[in-house]
Amino acid sequence: MDYSKEAILINTQKKLVNHLPRIGADKVKDEILAGLRDFPKYISPKFFYNEEGSELFEQITKLEEYYPTRIEKKLIATISDNIPLDFYNLNIIELGSGDSSKISLLLNQIPEYVLPTITYFPVDISQSAIEKSEKLIAEKFSTIHIHGIVADFIHQLNLIPKTEKRLFCFFGSTIGNLTIDEVKKFMTALGSEMQKGDGLLLGLDMIKDIAVLERAYNDSEQVTANFNKNILNVVNNLTGSNFNTRDFEHLAFYNQEKRRIEMHLKAKTDMVITFNSDTEAIFIKKGECIHTENSHKFNIDSIENISVWADFHTEIIVVDKNEWFCLVYYKKNK
């Protein structure tokens, strides 16, 4: 994540713009410190995704216990059979693009003669993830246009180009990382940014057996634990703090009342966290937790709530045979 200098990289097929400097490094540091001074302490999950975090999450998606990516990819691969999309001259905007594997499944379903009319806009907070995604997509689909956008799309939706005929893709149930109030605000903002005729493909993880959910976030290989702890390395880089990942243990469980998986980092010992400036140190007690992520799970009622908040029409809901995960196609009709 580079919040220091705005950059535009262009070649004949690919373009990348970094909008993070508009937020500014000081504002990012203030946001992190506000969470660490709160009670209970928290760090936003958007800070998971430096280069190492992106690679660890890619490993998570391949784990046997982690079902969401596996099922969602199967659903994406059937889009052309289940959802009537007109791909000609389509601008595809993928929010939180991460890696290129899911969008590749969508692009595979577009006829070759239509691909040159497509522009793909991967939007992510991690520049390294965008660069890797652009490279892979350009190699596999050499005729489409690619315009990468490095941005915090939760707060920088207005920087997404207002082109004609847009399909927004928000996969991975990433929207579940937000609180319900944040989902409402985000979907209202997205609905305001979208124009008549624009569509949204939204991947949502469904409510299911608690054992299945908790197993997905507590894998036997400890990859999720390493992913969770790596957020402290990102915070160290952004704030000059002295967190040591070995001082924390990974904690993930299902909160039935709030219908969400929660991830925390639990302190193994008392510690004093300092910063490379005159920022006041933070004391963390043994057993105290830093809340790093929520992953809300959805049902039919919450799918409809999303459509109301964004002023969308729910066109089609595609689910797997176990009803563990769904892909929803919403359309902006006015």
C-alpha positions as YAML, in Angstrom:
chain: A
units: angstrom
residues:
- id: 1
  name: MET
  ca: [0.00, 0.00, 0.00]
- id: 2
  name: ASP
  ca: [1.56, 3.28, -1.08]
- id: 3
  name: TYR
  ca: [-0.17, 6.37, 0.34]
- id: 4
  name: SER
  ca: [2.77, 8.66, -0.45]
- id: 5
  name: LYS
  ca: [2.85, 9.37, -4.17]
- id: 6
  name: GLU
  ca: [0.25, 9.24, -6.89]
- id: 7
  name: ALA
  ca: [1.33, 7.24, -9.92]
- id: 8
  name: ILE
  ca: [0.01, 6.52, -13.40]
- id: 9
  name: LEU
  ca: [1.55, 3.63, -15.34]
- id: 10
  name: ILE
  ca: [0.47, 3.12, -18.95]
- id: 11
  name: ASN
  ca: [1.28, 0.83, -21.86]
- id: 12
  name: THR
  ca: [-0.74, -0.02, -24.96]
- id: 13
  name: GLN
  ca: [-3.06, -2.45, -23.15]
- id: 14
  name: LYS
  ca: [-2.75, -1.66, -19.45]
- id: 15
  name: LYS
  ca: [-3.17, 1.44, -17.32]
- id: 16
  name: LEU
  ca: [-2.81, 1.76, -13.53]
- id: 17
  name: VAL
  ca: [-3.71, 4.75, -11.37]
- id: 18
  name: ASN
  ca: [-2.91, 4.96, -7.64]
- id: 19
  name: HIS
  ca: [-5.46, 7.11, -5.78]
- id: 20
  name: LEU
  ca: [-4.35, 6.21, -2.23]
- id: 21
  name: PRO
  ca: [-2.23, 9.39, -1.86]
- id: 22
  name: ARG
  ca: [-5.51, 11.35, -1.94]
- id: 23
  name: ILE
  ca: [-6.26, 9.76, 1.42]
- id: 24
  name: GLY
  ca: [-2.77, 10.51, 2.77]
- id: 25
  name: ALA
  ca: [-0.44, 8.59, 5.07]
- id: 26
  name: ASP
  ca: [-1.25, 10.73, 8.12]
- id: 27
  name: LYS
  ca: [-4.98, 10.08, 7.79]
- id: 28
  name: VAL
  ca: [-4.34, 6.34, 7.50]
- id: 29
  name: LYS
  ca: [-2.14, 6.39, 10.61]
- id: 30
  name: ASP
  ca: [-4.82, 8.33, 12.51]
- id: 31
  name: GLU
  ca: [-7.43, 5.75, 11.49]
- id: 32
  name: ILE
  ca: [-5.29, 2.87, 12.75]
- id: 33
  name: LEU
  ca: [-4.44, 4.62, 16.03]
- id: 34
  name: ALA
  ca: [-8.10, 5.44, 16.67]
- id: 35
  name: GLY
  ca: [-8.91, 1.73, 16.46]
- id: 36
  name: LEU
  ca: [-6.03, 0.72, 18.73]
- id: 37
  name: ARG
  ca: [-7.09, 3.27, 21.36]
- id: 38
  name: ASP
  ca: [-10.73, 2.21, 21.28]
- id: 39
  name: PHE
  ca: [-12.30, -0.40, 23.53]
- id: 40
  name: PRO
  ca: [-12.40, -3.08, 22.39]
- id: 41
  name: LYS
  ca: [-9.40, -2.47, 20.14]
- id: 42
  name: TYR
  ca: [-9.76, -3.05, 16.41]
- id: 43
  name: ILE
  ca: [-7.90, -2.78, 13.08]
- id: 44
  name: SER
  ca: [-9.81, -2.48, 9.81]
- id: 45
  name: PRO
  ca: [-9.59, -5.66, 7.67]
- id: 46
  name: LYS
  ca: [-8.61, -3.56, 4.64]
- id: 47
  name: PHE
  ca: [-5.10, -3.50, 6.15]
- id: 48
  name: PHE
  ca: [-4.71, -7.27, 5.65]
- id: 49
  name: TYR
  ca: [-3.67, -6.79, 2.06]
- id: 50
  name: ASN
  ca: [-0.06, -5.92, 1.59]
- id: 51
  name: GLU
  ca: [1.86, -8.21, -0.80]
- id: 52
  name: GLU
  ca: [2.34, -10.95, 1.81]
- id: 53
  name: GLY
  ca: [-1.28, -10.68, 2.97]
- id: 54
  name: SER
  ca: [-2.56, -11.06, -0.58]
- id: 55
  name: GLU
  ca: [-0.39, -14.15, -1.09]
- id: 56
  name: LEU
  ca: [-1.56, -15.69, 2.19]
- id: 57
  name: PHE
  ca: [-5.20, -15.09, 1.30]
- id: 58
  name: GLU
  ca: [-4.62, -16.74, -2.06]
- id: 59
  name: GLN
  ca: [-3.35, -19.78, -0.13]
- id: 60
  name: ILE
  ca: [-6.46, -19.68, 2.10]
- id: 61
  name: THR
  ca: [-8.74, -19.90, -0.93]
- id: 62
  name: LYS
  ca: [-7.13, -23.23, -1.86]
- id: 63
  name: LEU
  ca: [-7.58, -24.85, 1.55]
- id: 64
  name: GLU
  ca: [-9.96, -27.79, 1.87]
- id: 65
  name: GLU
  ca: [-11.72, -26.18, 4.86]
- id: 66
  name: TYR
  ca: [-12.30, -22.86, 3.09]
- id: 67
  name: TYR
  ca: [-15.37, -23.52, 0.94]
- id: 68
  name: PRO
  ca: [-16.45, -19.95, -0.17]
- id: 69
  name: THR
  ca: [-13.97, -19.46, -3.02]
- id: 70
  name: ARG
  ca: [-14.40, -22.99, -4.35]
- id: 71
  name: ILE
  ca: [-18.21, -22.73, -4.48]
- id: 72
  name: GLU
  ca: [-18.29, -19.15, -5.75]
- id: 73
  name: LYS
  ca: [-15.98, -20.01, -8.64]
- id: 74
  name: LYS
  ca: [-18.33, -22.78, -9.72]
- id: 75
  name: LEU
  ca: [-21.22, -20.29, -9.70]
- id: 76
  name: ILE
  ca: [-19.24, -17.67, -11.65]
- id: 77
  name: ALA
  ca: [-18.37, -20.29, -14.26]
- id: 78
  name: THR
  ca: [-22.12, -20.73, -14.96]
- id: 79
  name: ILE
  ca: [-22.99, -17.04, -15.35]
- id: 80
  name: SER
  ca: [-23.61, -17.22, -19.09]
- id: 81
  name: ASP
  ca: [-26.07, -20.09, -18.52]
- id: 82
  name: ASN
  ca: [-27.99, -18.44, -15.69]
- id: 83
  name: ILE
  ca: [-27.77, -14.66, -16.12]
- id: 84
  name: PRO
  ca: [-28.62, -12.86, -19.39]
- id: 85
  name: LEU
  ca: [-25.74, -10.38, -19.72]
- id: 86
  name: ASP
  ca: [-24.94, -8.35, -22.82]
- id: 87
  name: PHE
  ca: [-21.14, -8.24, -22.87]
- id: 88
  name: TYR
  ca: [-20.66, -6.09, -25.99]
- id: 89
  name: ASN
  ca: [-18.95, -2.77, -25.10]
- id: 90
  name: LEU
  ca: [-19.22, -3.67, -21.41]
- id: 91
  name: ASN
  ca: [-17.12, -1.96, -18.74]
- id: 92
  name: ILE
  ca: [-16.45, -4.53, -15.99]
- id: 93
  name: ILE
  ca: [-15.52, -3.02, -12.61]
- id: 94
  name: GLU
  ca: [-14.30, -5.50, -10.00]
- id: 95
  name: LEU
  ca: [-14.25, -4.13, -6.45]
- id: 96
  name: GLY
  ca: [-11.63, -5.75, -4.21]
- id: 97
  name: SER
  ca: [-10.22, -7.60, -7.18]
- id: 98
  name: GLY
  ca: [-7.45, -9.35, -5.19]
- id: 99
  name: ASP
  ca: [-6.43, -12.02, -7.70]
- id: 100
  name: SER
  ca: [-7.50, -12.59, -11.28]
- id: 101
  name: SER
  ca: [-8.94, -16.10, -10.99]
- id: 102
  name: LYS
  ca: [-12.62, -15.19, -10.54]
- id: 103
  name: ILE
  ca: [-12.81, -12.51, -13.21]
- id: 104
  name: SER
  ca: [-10.99, -14.89, -15.58]
- id: 105
  name: LEU
  ca: [-13.88, -17.34, -15.19]
- id: 106
  name: LEU
  ca: [-16.27, -14.59, -16.25]
- id: 107
  name: LEU
  ca: [-14.11, -13.43, -19.17]
- id: 108
  name: ASN
  ca: [-13.80, -17.04, -20.38]
- id: 109
  name: GLN
  ca: [-17.53, -16.96, -21.15]
- id: 110
  name: ILE
  ca: [-17.29, -13.94, -23.47]
- id: 111
  name: PRO
  ca: [-16.97, -14.68, -27.20]
- id: 112
  name: GLU
  ca: [-13.53, -13.86, -28.62]
- id: 113
  name: TYR
  ca: [-14.89, -11.31, -31.09]
- id: 114
  name: VAL
  ca: [-16.49, -9.38, -28.19]
- id: 115
  name: LEU
  ca: [-13.38, -9.24, -25.96]
- id: 116
  name: PRO
  ca: [-11.79, -6.24, -27.77]
- id: 117
  name: THR
  ca: [-14.86, -4.18, -26.82]
- id: 118
  name: ILE
  ca: [-14.40, -4.93, -23.09]
- id: 119
  name: THR
  ca: [-12.62, -2.68, -20.59]
- id: 120
  name: TYR
  ca: [-11.78, -4.26, -17.23]
- id: 121
  name: PHE
  ca: [-11.29, -2.05, -14.16]
- id: 122
  name: PRO
  ca: [-9.74, -3.99, -11.24]
- id: 123
  name: VAL
  ca: [-10.10, -1.89, -8.04]
- id: 124
  name: ASP
  ca: [-8.13, -2.83, -4.93]
- id: 125
  name: ILE
  ca: [-6.21, -1.25, -2.05]
- id: 126
  name: SER
  ca: [-3.14, -3.38, -2.84]
- id: 127
  name: GLN
  ca: [-1.08, -2.11, -5.78]
- id: 128
  name: SER
  ca: [0.93, -5.33, -5.94]
- id: 129
  name: ALA
  ca: [-2.31, -7.32, -6.25]
- id: 130
  name: ILE
  ca: [-3.53, -5.05, -9.06]
- id: 131
  name: GLU
  ca: [-0.22, -5.29, -10.94]
- id: 132
  name: LYS
  ca: [-0.20, -9.08, -10.68]
- id: 133
  name: SER
  ca: [-3.83, -9.29, -11.76]
- id: 134
  name: GLU
  ca: [-3.27, -6.97, -14.74]
- id: 135
  name: LYS
  ca: [-0.29, -9.02, -15.90]
- id: 136
  name: LEU
  ca: [-2.18, -12.32, -15.77]
- id: 137
  name: ILE
  ca: [-5.31, -10.94, -17.45]
- id: 138
  name: ALA
  ca: [-3.27, -9.26, -20.20]
- id: 139
  name: GLU
  ca: [-1.47, -12.52, -20.92]
- id: 140
  name: LYS
  ca: [-4.65, -14.58, -21.04]
- id: 141
  name: PHE
  ca: [-6.97, -12.06, -22.73]
- id: 142
  name: SER
  ca: [-4.69, -10.06, -24.97]
- id: 143
  name: THR
  ca: [-7.42, -8.05, -26.71]
- id: 144
  name: ILE
  ca: [-9.27, -6.51, -23.75]
- id: 145
  name: HIS
  ca: [-8.38, -3.12, -22.25]
- id: 146
  name: ILE
  ca: [-7.33, -2.96, -18.59]
- id: 147
  name: HIS
  ca: [-7.45, 0.09, -16.33]
- id: 148
  name: GLY
  ca: [-6.26, -0.74, -12.81]
- id: 149
  name: ILE
  ca: [-7.34, 1.52, -9.95]
- id: 150
  name: VAL
  ca: [-5.51, 1.41, -6.61]
- id: 151
  name: ALA
  ca: [-8.00, 2.85, -4.13]
- id: 152
  name: ASP
  ca: [-9.92, 2.32, -0.91]
- id: 153
  name: PHE
  ca: [-13.17, 1.69, -2.76]
- id: 154
  name: ILE
  ca: [-15.24, 1.89, 0.44]
- id: 155
  name: HIS
  ca: [-14.33, 5.59, 0.70]
- id: 156
  name: GLN
  ca: [-13.30, 6.39, -2.89]
- id: 157
  name: LEU
  ca: [-16.22, 5.09, -4.96]
- id: 158
  name: ASN
  ca: [-16.47, 8.49, -6.65]
- id: 159
  name: LEU
  ca: [-13.11, 7.89, -8.37]
- id: 160
  name: ILE
  ca: [-14.43, 4.98, -10.43]
- id: 161
  name: PRO
  ca: [-14.88, 6.18, -14.04]
- id: 162
  name: LYS
  ca: [-18.49, 7.00, -14.93]
- id: 163
  name: THR
  ca: [-18.48, 5.16, -18.26]
- id: 164
  name: GLU
  ca: [-21.50, 3.80, -20.07]
- id: 165
  name: LYS
  ca: [-22.79, 0.26, -19.65]
- id: 166
  name: ARG
  ca: [-21.09, -0.94, -16.48]
- id: 167
  name: LEU
  ca: [-21.14, -4.28, -14.67]
- id: 168
  name: PHE
  ca: [-19.86, -4.06, -11.10]
- id: 169
  name: CYS
  ca: [-18.50, -7.29, -9.61]
- id: 170
  name: PHE
  ca: [-18.06, -7.63, -5.85]
- id: 171
  name: PHE
  ca: [-17.08, -11.22, -5.19]
- id: 172
  name: GLY
  ca: [-15.92, -13.23, -2.17]
- id: 173
  name: SER
  ca: [-18.64, -12.03, 0.21]
- id: 174
  name: THR
  ca: [-16.21, -9.20, 0.98]
- id: 175
  name: ILE
  ca: [-19.20, -7.02, 1.78]
- id: 176
  name: GLY
  ca: [-19.64, -9.24, 4.85]
- id: 177
  name: ASN
  ca: [-16.52, -7.64, 6.38]
- id: 178
  name: LEU
  ca: [-18.58, -4.50, 6.99]
- id: 179
  name: THR
  ca: [-20.97, -3.99, 9.87]
- id: 180
  name: ILE
  ca: [-24.65, -3.90, 8.94]
- id: 181
  name: ASP
  ca: [-24.68, -0.09, 9.25]
- id: 182
  name: GLU
  ca: [-21.58, 0.10, 7.04]
- id: 183
  name: VAL
  ca: [-23.21, -2.21, 4.48]
- id: 184
  name: LYS
  ca: [-26.23, 0.08, 4.39]
- id: 185
  name: LYS
  ca: [-24.07, 3.19, 3.91]
- id: 186
  name: PHE
  ca: [-21.87, 1.52, 1.30]
- id: 187
  name: MET
  ca: [-24.77, 0.11, -0.73]
- id: 188
  name: THR
  ca: [-26.57, 3.45, -0.60]
- id: 189
  name: ALA
  ca: [-23.40, 5.15, -1.88]
- id: 190
  name: LEU
  ca: [-22.87, 2.49, -4.57]
- id: 191
  name: GLY
  ca: [-26.49, 2.83, -5.68]
- id: 192
  name: SER
  ca: [-25.99, 6.59, -6.00]
- id: 193
  name: GLU
  ca: [-22.82, 6.13, -8.08]
- id: 194
  name: MET
  ca: [-24.39, 3.56, -10.41]
- id: 195
  name: GLN
  ca: [-26.41, 4.69, -13.41]
- id: 196
  name: LYS
  ca: [-29.60, 3.37, -14.97]
- id: 197
  name: GLY
  ca: [-28.88, 0.05, -16.66]
- id: 198
  name: ASP
  ca: [-25.74, -0.71, -14.61]
- id: 199
  name: GLY
  ca: [-25.60, -4.15, -13.00]
- id: 200
  name: LEU
  ca: [-23.99, -5.65, -9.90]
- id: 201
  name: LEU
  ca: [-22.84, -9.24, -9.41]
- id: 202
  name: LEU
  ca: [-22.52, -9.77, -5.66]
- id: 203
  name: GLY
  ca: [-21.14, -12.91, -4.01]
- id: 204
  name: LEU
  ca: [-22.62, -13.67, -0.57]
- id: 205
  name: ASP
  ca: [-21.76, -16.37, 1.95]
- id: 206
  name: MET
  ca: [-24.94, -17.87, 3.42]
- id: 207
  name: ILE
  ca: [-25.85, -18.79, 7.01]
- id: 208
  name: LYS
  ca: [-25.08, -22.48, 7.63]
- id: 209
  name: ASP
  ca: [-23.92, -25.02, 10.21]
- id: 210
  name: ILE
  ca: [-21.64, -23.35, 12.78]
- id: 211
  name: ALA
  ca: [-19.07, -26.17, 12.64]
- id: 212
  name: VAL
  ca: [-18.63, -25.64, 8.90]
- id: 213
  name: LEU
  ca: [-18.19, -21.89, 9.38]
- id: 214
  name: GLU
  ca: [-15.69, -22.11, 12.22]
- id: 215
  name: ARG
  ca: [-13.65, -24.79, 10.47]
- id: 216
  name: ALA
  ca: [-13.26, -22.49, 7.43]
- id: 217
  name: TYR
  ca: [-11.55, -19.82, 9.58]
- id: 218
  name: ASN
  ca: [-9.46, -22.17, 11.74]
- id: 219
  name: ASP
  ca: [-7.64, -24.30, 9.17]
- id: 220
  name: SER
  ca: [-5.33, -27.10, 10.24]
- id: 221
  name: GLU
  ca: [-2.35, -25.60, 8.37]
- id: 222
  name: GLN
  ca: [-2.59, -22.28, 10.29]
- id: 223
  name: VAL
  ca: [-2.62, -20.26, 7.08]
- id: 224
  name: THR
  ca: [-5.55, -18.16, 8.31]
- id: 225
  name: ALA
  ca: [-3.73, -17.58, 11.60]
- id: 226
  name: ASN
  ca: [-0.67, -16.29, 9.71]
- id: 227
  name: PHE
  ca: [-2.91, -14.14, 7.52]
- id: 228
  name: ASN
  ca: [-4.57, -12.66, 10.61]
- id: 229
  name: LYS
  ca: [-1.25, -11.94, 12.34]
- id: 230
  name: ASN
  ca: [0.26, -10.37, 9.22]
- id: 231
  name: ILE
  ca: [-2.04, -7.36, 9.67]
- id: 232
  name: LEU
  ca: [0.32, -6.33, 12.47]
- id: 233
  name: ASN
  ca: [3.22, -6.22, 9.99]
- id: 234
  name: VAL
  ca: [1.17, -3.89, 7.81]
- id: 235
  name: VAL
  ca: [0.41, -1.67, 10.82]
- id: 236
  name: ASN
  ca: [4.10, -1.61, 11.74]
- id: 237
  name: ASN
  ca: [4.92, -0.43, 8.22]
- id: 238
  name: LEU
  ca: [2.24, 2.27, 8.17]
- id: 239
  name: THR
  ca: [2.65, 3.63, 11.71]
- id: 240
  name: GLY
  ca: [6.18, 2.70, 12.77]
- id: 241
  name: SER
  ca: [4.81, 0.53, 15.60]
- id: 242
  name: ASN
  ca: [6.67, -2.38, 17.20]
- id: 243
  name: PHE
  ca: [4.08, -5.18, 17.14]
- id: 244
  name: ASN
  ca: [5.54, -8.70, 17.22]
- id: 245
  name: THR
  ca: [3.24, -11.29, 15.64]
- id: 246
  name: ARG
  ca: [4.61, -13.97, 18.01]
- id: 247
  name: ASP
  ca: [2.99, -12.13, 20.93]
- id: 248
  name: PHE
  ca: [-0.53, -12.92, 19.66]
- id: 249
  name: GLU
  ca: [-2.68, -15.94, 18.96]
- id: 250
  name: HIS
  ca: [-5.33, -16.24, 16.26]
- id: 251
  name: LEU
  ca: [-8.93, -16.43, 17.48]
- id: 252
  name: ALA
  ca: [-11.92, -17.01, 15.16]
- id: 253
  name: PHE
  ca: [-15.48, -17.98, 16.14]
- id: 254
  name: TYR
  ca: [-19.09, -17.60, 15.03]
- id: 255
  name: ASN
  ca: [-21.16, -14.94, 16.81]
- id: 256
  name: GLN
  ca: [-24.65, -16.40, 16.43]
- id: 257
  name: GLU
  ca: [-26.47, -13.29, 17.63]
- id: 258
  name: LYS
  ca: [-24.79, -11.08, 15.02]
- id: 259
  name: ARG
  ca: [-24.65, -13.84, 12.36]
- id: 260
  name: ARG
  ca: [-20.97, -13.41, 11.68]
- id: 261
  name: ILE
  ca: [-17.56, -14.98, 12.02]
- id: 262
  name: GLU
  ca: [-15.28, -12.76, 14.10]
- id: 263
  name: MET
  ca: [-11.49, -12.81, 13.89]
- id: 264
  name: HIS
  ca: [-9.36, -11.46, 16.72]
- id: 265
  name: LEU
  ca: [-5.73, -11.36, 17.80]
- id: 266
  name: LYS
  ca: [-5.40, -12.31, 21.48]
- id: 267
  name: ALA
  ca: [-2.37, -11.00, 23.41]
- id: 268
  name: LYS
  ca: [-0.24, -13.72, 25.01]
- id: 269
  name: THR
  ca: [1.48, -11.26, 27.35]
- id: 270
  name: ASP
  ca: [1.35, -7.67, 28.60]
- id: 271
  name: MET
  ca: [3.01, -5.32, 26.12]
- id: 272
  name: VAL
  ca: [3.70, -1.67, 25.36]
- id: 273
  name: ILE
  ca: [3.34, -0.68, 21.71]
- id: 274
  name: THR
  ca: [5.41, 2.32, 20.68]
- id: 275
  name: PHE
  ca: [5.60, 4.32, 17.46]
- id: 276
  name: ASN
  ca: [8.45, 6.00, 15.59]
- id: 277
  name: SER
  ca: [7.21, 9.50, 16.45]
- id: 278
  name: ASP
  ca: [5.90, 11.45, 19.41]
- id: 279
  name: THR
  ca: [2.71, 9.37, 19.31]
- id: 280
  name: GLU
  ca: [1.73, 8.17, 22.77]
- id: 281
  name: ALA
  ca: [2.43, 4.48, 23.43]
- id: 282
  name: ILE
  ca: [-0.43, 1.97, 23.76]
- id: 283
  name: PHE
  ca: [-0.59, -0.63, 26.55]
- id: 284
  name: ILE
  ca: [-2.12, -4.05, 25.78]
- id: 285
  name: LYS
  ca: [-2.87, -6.49, 28.59]
- id: 286
  name: LYS
  ca: [-2.41, -10.25, 28.43]
- id: 287
  name: GLY
  ca: [-5.66, -11.79, 27.17]
- id: 288
  name: GLU
  ca: [-6.84, -8.55, 25.53]
- id: 289
  name: CYS
  ca: [-8.05, -8.89, 21.94]
- id: 290
  name: ILE
  ca: [-7.70, -6.77, 18.82]
- id: 291
  name: HIS
  ca: [-10.72, -7.29, 16.56]
- id: 292
  name: THR
  ca: [-9.47, -7.63, 12.97]
- id: 293
  name: GLU
  ca: [-12.40, -8.88, 10.90]
- id: 294
  name: ASN
  ca: [-16.09, -9.62, 10.74]
- id: 295
  name: SER
  ca: [-17.48, -11.94, 8.10]
- id: 296
  name: HIS
  ca: [-21.26, -11.62, 8.14]
- id: 297
  name: LYS
  ca: [-23.38, -14.42, 6.70]
- id: 298
  name: PHE
  ca: [-26.54, -13.75, 4.70]
- id: 299
  name: ASN
  ca: [-30.03, -15.07, 4.01]
- id: 300
  name: ILE
  ca: [-32.83, -14.15, 1.60]
- id: 301
  name: ASP
  ca: [-34.03, -11.28, 3.81]
- id: 302
  name: SER
  ca: [-30.60, -9.62, 3.87]
- id: 303
  name: ILE
  ca: [-30.27, -10.07, 0.09]
- id: 304
  name: GLU
  ca: [-33.48, -8.09, -0.35]
- id: 305
  name: ASN
  ca: [-32.38, -5.45, 2.18]
- id: 306
  name: ILE
  ca: [-29.31, -4.80, 0.02]
- id: 307
  name: SER
  ca: [-31.51, -4.17, -3.01]
- id: 308
  name: VAL
  ca: [-33.65, -1.69, -1.06]
- id: 309
  name: TRP
  ca: [-30.68, 0.25, 0.34]
- id: 310
  name: ALA
  ca: [-29.10, 0.63, -3.11]
- id: 311
  name: ASP
  ca: [-32.39, 1.15, -4.97]
- id: 312
  name: PHE
  ca: [-31.68, -1.96, -7.07]
- id: 313
  name: HIS
  ca: [-33.94, -4.63, -8.46]
- id: 314
  name: THR
  ca: [-32.96, -8.20, -7.58]
- id: 315
  name: GLU
  ca: [-32.89, -9.88, -10.98]
- id: 316
  name: ILE
  ca: [-31.52, -13.39, -10.31]
- id: 317
  name: ILE
  ca: [-30.13, -15.35, -7.34]
- id: 318
  name: VAL
  ca: [-27.91, -18.33, -8.20]
- id: 319
  name: VAL
  ca: [-27.09, -20.76, -5.36]
- id: 320
  name: ASP
  ca: [-25.15, -24.00, -5.06]
- id: 321
  name: LYS
  ca: [-26.94, -27.26, -4.29]
- id: 322
  name: ASN
  ca: [-26.26, -26.99, -0.53]
- id: 323
  name: GLU
  ca: [-27.29, -23.30, -0.44]
- id: 324
  name: TRP
  ca: [-23.96, -22.43, 1.18]
- id: 325
  name: PHE
  ca: [-23.10, -19.55, -1.16]
- id: 326
  name: CYS
  ca: [-24.99, -17.42, -3.66]
- id: 327
  name: LEU
  ca: [-24.32, -15.08, -6.54]
- id: 328
  name: VAL
  ca: [-26.87, -12.27, -6.83]
- id: 329
  name: TYR
  ca: [-27.43, -10.15, -9.93]
- id: 330
  name: TYR
  ca: [-28.90, -6.73, -9.14]
- id: 331
  name: LYS
  ca: [-29.80, -4.08, -11.70]
- id: 332
  name: LYS
  ca: [-30.15, -0.31, -11.43]
- id: 333
  name: ASN
  ca: [-33.41, 0.44, -13.17]
- id: 334
  name: LYS
  ca: [-33.78, 4.16, -12.49]
...
